[in-house]
Amino acid sequence: MEVTTTKERTTIVLFSGDLDKAIAAFIIANGAAAYDHEVTIFFTFWGLNTMRKDEVVKTDKGMLEKMFGWMMPRGAKKLGLSKMNMAGMGPQMIKHVMKKHNAMSLPQLIELAQEQGVKLVACTMTMDLLGLKQEELIDGMEYAGVAAYLGDATEAKVNLFI
């Protein structure tokens, strides 16, 4: 008799654009992937800023969309902390402490997630609302709506909202 095994599944909705919450999401995602889970991170609203490219990407946008793009942090290196942001000093302090303790930075955690096959999905409805274009997000992203996320979440034992 042949036994088929299916992988455990984990999904994470990253709604927050806070550095500490994004780090937590990627640590959990990488841990689950290391335990051979199929992992999906669904980026929506402010969580999408985590996946923005660092550099400015020229796009055709209206004035409101340009304003959103200008006001939102551009990528994983620019996120603030949820607590003790201290006018931007907090993120620098936490990055220093992480480096001192040989912890991976958020960009390194993102790269590891990609290497481990974590599915990184940008919410297309939120992209439309915030005026974000695919070319503004890092390579390797998938693009889908909530129905696609729910399809993954329905099959998962672990579903987190961060």
WOJOLIN-V280430 format. One record per helix or strand of 2 or more residues. SS is the DSSP state (h for helix, s for strand). FROM is the first residue (numbers start at 1). TO is the last residue. If there is no record, write none. Layout:
ss={SS;SS}
from={FROM;FROM}
to={TO;TO}
This chain:
ss={s;h;s;h;h;h;h;h;s;h;h;s;h;s}
from={9;19;38;45;63;76;86;106;119;124;134;142;146;158}
to={14;34;43;51;71;78;100;115;123;130;136;144;154;161}
